[in-house]
Amino acid sequence: MSTPLDAPDAGGVATLDRDLERLLEEELQEPGDHERFSHYVKKEKILESALTGKPVRALCGKKWTPGRDPEKFPVCPTCKEIYESLTK
């Protein structure tokens, strides 16, 4: 008779963790115009993301893992509007 420890990938916590990780990755990929803009995020959050690989959340709510050169894209109008309202 086999036990769950004999086949750790046959279900249980390992499967739940893998499924949860996949769902979280899918949730992080937000389609739409957000992909065409550079977003405002605190510098320390970008550094943290670079070190840990964890996603960041922009002022507009966009959640992603930074990896592209933000200079190549226009600034997100929503992020810009929120930022300007915070600096007044």
C-alpha positions as CSV (number, residue, x, y, z in Angstrom):
1,M,0.0,0.0,0.0
2,S,1.4,3.4,-0.9
3,T,1.2,6.6,1.1
4,P,1.1,10.2,-0.1
5,L,4.7,10.5,0.9
6,D,5.6,7.8,-1.6
7,A,4.4,10.0,-4.5
8,P,4.5,13.6,-3.4
9,D,3.4,14.9,-6.9
10,A,0.3,12.7,-7.0
11,G,-1.9,15.3,-5.2
12,G,-2.2,16.9,-1.8
13,V,-0.4,20.1,-0.8
14,A,2.2,20.0,-3.6
15,T,-0.6,20.0,-6.2
16,L,-2.5,22.8,-4.4
17,D,0.6,24.9,-4.2
18,R,1.3,24.4,-7.9
19,D,-2.3,25.2,-8.9
20,L,-2.3,28.3,-6.7
21,E,1.0,29.5,-8.2
22,R,-0.4,29.1,-11.7
23,L,-3.6,31.0,-10.9
24,L,-1.6,33.9,-9.4
25,E,0.6,34.1,-12.5
26,E,-2.5,34.2,-14.7
27,E,-4.0,37.0,-12.5
28,L,-0.8,39.0,-12.9
29,Q,-1.1,39.1,-16.7
30,E,-3.6,41.9,-17.3
31,P,-4.5,42.3,-20.9
32,G,-5.3,45.7,-22.4
33,D,-3.7,49.1,-22.9
34,H,-1.8,48.9,-19.6
35,E,0.9,46.9,-21.5
36,R,1.5,49.9,-23.8
37,F,2.5,52.4,-21.0
38,S,5.2,53.0,-18.5
39,H,3.7,53.1,-15.0
40,Y,4.5,54.9,-11.8
41,V,5.9,52.7,-9.0
42,K,8.0,53.5,-5.9
43,K,11.7,53.1,-6.7
44,E,12.3,50.8,-3.7
45,K,9.4,48.5,-5.0
46,I,11.1,48.2,-8.4
47,L,14.4,47.3,-6.7
48,E,12.7,44.8,-4.5
49,S,11.0,43.2,-7.5
50,A,14.3,43.0,-9.3
51,L,15.8,41.1,-6.4
52,T,12.9,38.9,-5.5
53,G,10.9,38.5,-8.8
54,K,7.7,39.6,-7.1
55,P,5.3,41.8,-9.0
56,V,4.7,45.5,-8.2
57,R,1.5,47.5,-8.3
58,A,1.4,50.9,-10.1
59,L,-0.5,53.9,-9.0
60,C,-3.2,53.0,-11.5
61,G,-3.6,49.5,-10.1
62,K,-1.7,47.6,-12.8
63,K,0.1,44.6,-11.3
64,W,3.1,43.1,-13.1
65,T,6.8,42.2,-12.9
66,P,8.9,44.9,-14.4
67,G,11.3,43.9,-17.1
68,R,11.1,46.4,-20.0
69,D,12.8,49.7,-20.5
70,P,10.2,52.3,-19.4
71,E,11.8,55.0,-21.5
72,K,10.5,53.2,-24.6
73,F,6.8,53.7,-23.7
74,P,4.6,56.7,-23.0
75,V,3.6,57.4,-19.4
76,C,0.3,55.8,-18.3
77,P,-2.3,58.7,-18.2
78,T,-4.0,57.3,-15.1
79,C,-0.7,57.0,-13.2
80,K,0.3,60.5,-14.3
81,E,-3.0,62.0,-13.1
82,I,-2.8,60.2,-9.7
83,Y,0.8,61.3,-9.3
84,E,0.1,64.9,-10.1
85,S,-2.8,64.9,-7.6
86,L,-0.5,63.6,-4.9
87,T,2.2,66.2,-5.5
88,K,-0.2,69.3,-5.2
